[in-house]
């Protein structure tokens, strides 16, 4: 199970809280580009703001911010 976080430049970004991973896909071909493993709980919130990916989860204190460039 995964959620679509959004589209950033040429990438479609998805997050799977149960699998604890963020994946990047080519938005034109849907080809998998890379995966980032990060400890997450079963649910949370994720959104893109300009070039930043903000992640929150029940087991994380505060919000994690990842730069997309």
PyMOL commands that set and color helices and strands:
alter all, ss='L'
color gray80, all
select strands_A, chain A and resi 3-8+11-16+21-26+32-37+44-49+52-57+64-67
alter strands_A, ss='S'
color yellow, strands_A
deselect
rebuild
show_as cartoon
